[in-house]
Amino acid sequence: MKKLLQLSSIIKLSLLALFISGCSTTTFYEVYNVASTSDVTLDTVAGFISENNDIRLNYNFWENKGIMYFTVYNKAKKPLYIDLNRSHLILNDRSFDYFRNSETSNSSQTNSSSIQIIEKGEKKTVSYSTQNATIVKDKPVYEIPPHSYILINYFNLVDSKYVNCKLFNPKTYPAILRFEADSIPLRFRNYITYSTTPAIENPQIVENSFWVDEISYMRDQDFLGKSHPNVDCPGDDVKQPPEKFQFPYKKPNKFYYTIIKKN
């Protein structure tokens, strides 16, 4: 009888271990390196920079799935006007307008209270709240005052992982795949139209070109890098995570795609 109970316990533990292992996952990352044409310079902190006498564009693509994140800074002493209806992100020759012609509703709770009412001869307390709602509508033309900037970050650069057998079963990590000019998986351009007048008279064009020249496939520990303990700031109510990671691949000319695999 004792042996049967021991055997039953062993079977239960084995099934539990199998269940846990079946539900566990491992995270991998594809890290994409972005290159550009010679008219765009790369600063390790400020990111890609393109400028003329009127405007300066700064790019930072670091985000899951990549993001076309850029600022447009007005260098001039008079307002400039960005025509989003004639400005585009072009992904592998497919054009996406920056003007989305959409509305966004932002609501916030402003007041909560309660009142007493009589219902069927009984007193009841009814709680209620009032809210303010703000409708924000996209504008086709944005004015940029002198020495100020606007931020645009609408679109992701990829929507799925890059599939290549050379990446997914490496002998060592990270596995690196480099691309020649005829095999580049992603090319993208930023096409910006601006003017010195609200009616966009005599429009000027800035166009910057980028492409992915390398993809690295890596484990979670490679992507996160070394860690050290986080310290909460005295008097700050926001608790920090217990660890802070190095993120050695985090650079403005890179982005990543997260892959979660079941074990």
Steps between C-alpha positions, in 0.01 A plus 500: 500500500784734591672428167175575313471836678864583417443401134185714488693799639776453243246486215327816627830688525601385152169614353531834679851551365380410150211746529727782618756436227222487240374844606842668523634727228836632382546848356723573202559823311580603146700823508501697175783735407402799284731675252440820305621704205796736539281811533378368838751498786488271804557625854512229768277709731292723272443228238486555126512870405397667176492877462497795263481875558135479617445178693676219685362146522612263777415129478491227765368156395557309827172328588340156476407456129691821430336840484529792261570743785633838393494867597483795261680804643450848352841667472360813337390830656145470363233228521516199271209279396512121461248355255421154641264431211800513267749341739552124496674199646591271210561136601641283220337737246160505675398851607322589827371855557584666829162674494257241641185720510395343831358619829625407847288532814682572823278477810590548865299468820454839660258443789340215694209536740188330632139595573217340697172421327170349610400190309194292601501665840865419568802727510772404253844652432590547135858577401584690184795668332543774244754488221654744256560372147728668249478412130832546322482501121805450281605804301633469144738794553707563814658833579844488660597828673861618471751292698252231602410153377220250445517125560363233264493130598201338325630189324683177581766380257428124513198293603655152507834332563753448223514130416834347408621154604855628545379714790283260695739210569837661567800333661574819692302810597440755370461371145563777246366523146638774274337609176642602165331768291293246303366317809402783737174401677379851585550838338313806619489871423372805682349758264418836662329796331522843662461869419531848646127562444189330647369442146822303424604729217837423339527168690840365596583129523730311735545130426714262706570137412576208734538124478567197720848363435529253789278289728625337821311215667565474873389366833337697777825531698687633194231761436470617863872494575650536845285613790553688823269579792263793462482764772176682582526879519432635853154654517391348168181294529572315175678174577770400255548140376750307715747476210617738229634347179772626271316447164826500300320504163277799579600759241300747287608325180364162615162346579383155606230239465404284800454126444342288776541124461322231697738243652 
